[in-house]
């Protein structure tokens, strides 16, 4: 279980560093944050890998733990689950937030507590394999 948590944290850190590099360092942004990231809706996109025979249990556990935890925070709009029929080991979550600042204002400690509760309830292996962030195109 600790391996999954550390692996998830490492993937999250890499994704954050990649996002930071893309938004803050990329010449296209010239060191500024697009206004759509500051004030518009943002999509949190997560891809999870889990044994195909455990997928339904993972989804049930997620619906009981992660979804209610996220719903309590200002800015949460909704959460959708997408399944690829060709990849039964993958689950994609698309979580919509009113603004990036509302999403990113969730305390890390709170996310850690939810991760621990989830890992206790779903005591099987899974992996966060991809984490992305999408914002609307500026006019």
C-alpha positions in Angstrom: 0.0 0.0 0.0 2.8 2.4 0.8 4.4 1.7 -2.6 1.1 2.7 -4.3 1.0 6.0 -2.3 4.6 6.8 -3.0 4.2 5.9 -6.6 1.0 8.1 -6.9 2.8 11.0 -5.2 5.8 10.7 -7.5 3.5 10.6 -10.6 1.7 13.7 -9.2 4.9 15.5 -8.6 6.2 14.8 -12.1 2.8 15.9 -13.5 3.0 19.1 -11.5 6.5 19.8 -12.6 5.5 19.1 -16.2 2.5 21.4 -15.9 4.6 24.1 -14.3 7.2 23.8 -17.1 4.4 23.9 -19.8 2.6 26.9 -18.4 5.3 29.0 -16.8 8.4 28.2 -18.9 7.0 27.5 -22.4 7.8 30.4 -24.8 4.2 30.3 -26.0 3.2 31.6 -22.6 6.2 33.9 -22.1 6.1 33.4 -18.3 2.4 34.3 -17.8 -0.6 32.3 -16.9 -3.4 32.4 -19.5 -6.5 34.1 -18.2 -8.5 30.9 -18.9 -6.3 29.1 -16.3 -6.9 31.9 -13.8 -10.7 32.3 -14.1 -12.2 29.7 -16.4 -13.4 26.1 -15.9 -10.6 23.5 -15.8 -10.6 19.8 -16.4 -8.6 17.4 -14.1 -7.9 14.3 -16.2 -6.7 11.1 -14.4 -5.9 7.7 -15.9 -5.8 4.8 -13.5 -4.6 1.3 -14.2 -6.1 -1.6 -12.2 -6.5 -5.3 -12.8 -9.5 -5.7 -15.1 -11.2 -8.1 -12.6 -10.9 -5.4 -9.9 -12.2 -2.5 -12.0 -15.7 -2.5 -10.7 -14.6 -2.7 -7.1 -12.2 0.2 -7.8 -15.0 2.3 -9.2 -17.4 1.4 -6.3 -14.7 2.4 -3.8 -13.9 5.6 -5.7 -17.6 6.5 -5.8 -17.8 6.0 -2.0 -14.6 7.8 -1.0 -13.1 10.2 -3.6 -16.3 11.6 -5.2 -17.9 12.7 -1.9 -14.6 14.1 -0.7 -14.2 16.2 -3.8 -17.8 17.3 -3.8 -17.4 19.2 -0.5 -14.9 21.7 -2.0 -16.0 24.9 -3.7 -15.6 24.8 -7.4 -16.3 21.1 -7.9 -18.7 20.8 -10.8 -18.9 17.1 -11.6 -16.9 13.9 -12.2 -17.3 11.5 -15.1 -15.9 8.0 -15.6 -14.7 6.9 -19.0 -13.9 3.3 -19.9 -12.0 2.1 -23.0 -13.5 -1.2 -24.1 -10.2 -2.1 -25.7 -8.3 -1.5 -22.4 -10.2 -3.1 -19.5 -7.4 -2.3 -17.1 -7.7 1.5 -17.6 -10.1 4.0 -16.1 -10.2 7.7 -17.0 -11.7 10.2 -14.6 -12.7 13.6 -16.0 -13.3 16.1 -13.2 -14.6 19.5 -13.9 -13.8 22.5 -11.7 -15.2 26.0 -11.9 -11.6 27.5 -11.7 -8.1 26.2 -11.4 -7.5 28.2 -8.2 -10.5 26.5 -6.5 -9.2 23.1 -7.5 -5.6 23.9 -6.4 -6.8 25.4 -3.1 -7.6 21.9 -1.8 -5.1 21.3 1.0 -2.5 18.6 0.2 -3.1 17.2 3.7 -6.8 16.6 2.9 -5.9 14.8 -0.3 -3.4 12.7 1.6 -6.1 11.7 4.1 -8.5 10.7 1.3 -5.8 8.7 -0.4 -5.1 6.8 2.8 -8.8 6.1 3.3 -9.1 4.9 -0.3 -6.0 2.7 0.0 -7.4 1.1 3.2 -10.8 0.5 1.6 -9.3 -0.7 -1.8 -6.4 -2.9 -0.5 -5.4 -4.0 -4.0 -2.9 -2.7 -6.5 -3.6 0.2 -8.8 -1.5 2.8 -10.4 -2.1 6.5 -11.4 -0.5 6.4 -14.8 -1.4 9.8 -16.2 -2.6 13.1 -14.8 -3.4 16.1 -17.0 -5.0 19.4 -16.8 -7.1 21.1 -19.6 -8.4 24.6 -19.8 -10.6 26.3 -22.5 -9.0 28.0 -25.4 -8.7 31.7 -25.0 -10.6 33.8 -27.5 
